[in-house]
Amino acid sequence: MEYTNNPIIKHKAGLLNLAEELGNVSRACKIMGVSRDTFYRYQELVEDGGLDALINKSRRQPNIKNRVDDATEQAVIVYAVEQPAHGQHRTSNELRKKGVFVSGSGVRSIWLRHDLENFKKRLKALEEKIANDGIILSDAQVAALEKKKHDDEACGEIETVHPGYLGSQDTFYVGNLKGVGRIYQQTFVDTYSKVAFAKLYTTKTPITAADMLNDKVLPYFEQYELPMLRILTDRGTEYCGRVDQHDYQLYWLSMILITPRQKRCHHRPMGSVSVFIKRFCRSFIKSRSGKSCMVRWKNYKKIWTSGWNTTTMTELIKEKCAVVEHHLKH
């Protein structure tokens, strides 16, 4: 499996990972919408130069005359490692105090050339310097590293490598309608492809959580012959409970899936789902309640809703849960 967080080449790495997962190049190319020639070209680039070889090389020739001198450039690079939390304008101001004159935009240009343009990359450079040179850290460097560690734990960063590798499901309280009662939205987002589904119910139960997957999510991935390997949820009562009595848990056992969850101490909602819920609520529910619609956004390829749906658990889910429950008791 090839792992990368670079959005420019993530879809290329995802194609290679999907072909490895399915064991079929033709099917992976059909799902991702590329030719086999393109796949083998990507594969050859990775074999020769690693993942970085997938980045399109610019043919523009650098204009050396417009660059700052080497001494100034090295001063900016050294300061970026010494103070990784400082932005471009503060870096420019602090260097002026030392007699190094470079503008904020000039600092950013140097950072871009040396892959230091954001806080995370400057911390990575600091960690590499610690590993290679064994330097003694300053208070500012220690604080920056601790902040990164805390942010990673709080955000729960997870790397995904192909469609179906990890899905995220959450429940959202829409509101109360006269004559209907409370309305809840079951939301599912594939964290790699950003394909999202939403369905509305009048109850918040394990049955509705399982029905959402059985009715919309799993059939969609099955038509492309893609397995859904993992589901990430919070610790809501509709997702957690005793395995031998909880409908959602029984359904997953019947589907033989893995369901990792956030740690109990993390109360922040899953990022991709929370973003989708906010946009969905603002663009659809608050303006056109009770209608079915298809909308397209920049970050989400397909968002679907079936309107006000009050159906309960289907017979298929009941049968699967009954079989697993019988198996656990005996």
Residue pairs with C-beta under 8 A, 6 or more apart in sequence:
1 17
1 20
1 161
2 13
2 16
2 17
2 46
2 51
2 161
3 13
3 159
3 161
4 10
4 13
4 51
5 159
6 51
6 55
8 55
8 56
9 51
9 54
9 55
11 32
12 42
12 54
13 51
13 54
13 161
14 32
14 161
14 162
14 163
14 192
15 28
15 29
15 32
15 34
15 39
15 42
16 39
16 42
16 43
16 46
17 161
17 162
17 165
18 28
18 31
18 32
18 162
18 163
19 25
19 28
19 29
19 39
21 162
21 165
21 227
22 28
22 225
22 226
25 36
25 39
26 36
27 225
28 39
29 35
29 36
29 38
29 39
31 163
31 224
31 225
31 226
42 54
45 53
45 54
46 53
46 54
67 73
68 102
68 106
68 110
71 100
72 100
72 101
72 102
73 110
75 95
75 98
75 100
76 91
76 95
76 100
76 102
76 107
76 110
76 111
77 110
77 114
77 116
79 86
79 91
79 94
79 95
80 91
80 111
80 114
80 116
80 122
80 125
81 122
81 125
81 126
81 129
82 138
82 140
82 141
83 91
83 94
83 140
83 141
84 119
84 122
84 123
84 125
84 126
84 141
84 144
85 119
85 140
85 143
85 144
85 147
86 94
88 104
88 105
88 107
88 108
88 111
89 104
89 107
91 104
91 107
92 102
92 103
92 104
92 106
92 107
95 101
95 102
95 107
102 110
108 117
110 116
111 117
111 122
115 121
115 125
116 122
116 125
119 144
119 148
120 148
123 144
123 145
123 148
126 141
126 144
126 145
127 145
129 135
130 137
137 145
153 266
154 266
154 268
155 268
155 271
156 262
156 263
156 266
156 268
156 270
158 166
158 191
158 232
160 166
160 191
160 192
161 192
162 192
163 190
163 192
163 193
163 195
163 221
163 224
163 226
164 190
164 192
164 221
164 226
164 227
164 228
164 229
165 191
165 192
165 229
165 230
166 190
166 191
166 192
166 229
166 230
166 231
166 232
167 188
167 189
167 190
167 191
167 217
167 228
167 230
167 231
167 232
168 188
168 189
168 191
168 231
168 232
168 233
168 270
168 272
168 273
169 186
169 187
169 188
169 209
169 212
169 213
169 231
169 232
169 233
169 239
169 273
170 187
170 233
170 234
170 269
170 270
170 273
170 274
170 277
171 184
171 185
171 186
171 187
171 204
171 209
171 236
171 238
172 184
172 185
172 187
172 277
172 281
173 182
173 183
173 184
173 185
173 204
174 183
174 184
174 185
174 200
174 281
174 285
175 182
175 183
175 285
176 182
176 183
177 183
177 289
180 202
180 308
181 202
182 202
182 203
182 204
183 200
183 201
183 202
183 308
184 200
184 201
184 202
184 203
184 204
184 208
185 198
185 199
185 200
185 201
185 277
185 280
185 285
186 198
186 199
186 200
186 201
186 208
186 209
186 211
186 212
187 196
187 197
187 198
187 273
187 276
187 277
187 280
188 196
188 197
188 198
188 212
188 213
188 216
188 217
188 273
189 195
189 196
189 197
189 272
189 273
189 276
189 300
190 196
191 232
191 272
193 301
194 272
194 299
194 300
194 301
195 220
195 300
195 301
195 302
196 276
196 300
196 302
196 303
196 304
197 212
197 216
197 217
197 220
197 303
197 304
198 276
198 280
198 303
198 304
198 305
199 211
199 212
199 215
199 216
199 305
199 306
199 309
200 305
200 306
200 307
200 308
200 309
201 208
201 211
201 309
201 310
202 310
204 236
204 238
205 238
205 247
206 237
206 238
206 239
206 241
206 246
206 247
206 248
206 249
207 247
207 248
207 312
207 313
207 317
208 238
208 312
208 313
209 238
209 239
209 248
210 247
210 248
210 251
210 313
210 317
210 321
211 311
211 312
211 313
211 314
211 317
213 231
213 251
214 251
214 314
214 316
214 317
215 311
215 314
216 304
216 306
217 228
218 228
218 255
221 227
221 228
228 257
229 257
229 258
230 257
230 258
230 259
230 260
231 252
231 257
231 258
231 259
231 260
232 259
232 260
232 261
232 262
232 270
233 239
233 240
233 259
233 261
233 262
234 261
234 262
234 269
234 270
235 261
235 262
235 264
238 248
239 248
239 259
239 261
240 246
240 249
240 261
241 248
241 249
242 249
243 249
243 250
243 253
243 328
244 250
244 325
244 328
244 329
245 325
247 313
247 317
247 321
250 320
250 321
250 324
250 325
251 317
251 320
251 321
252 259
253 324
253 328
254 320
254 321
254 323
254 324
255 320
262 270
275 299
276 300
276 303
279 297
279 300
280 303
280 305
283 295
283 297
284 293
284 295
284 305
290 307
290 308
291 307
292 305
292 306
292 307
293 305
294 302
294 303
294 304
295 303
296 302
296 303
297 303
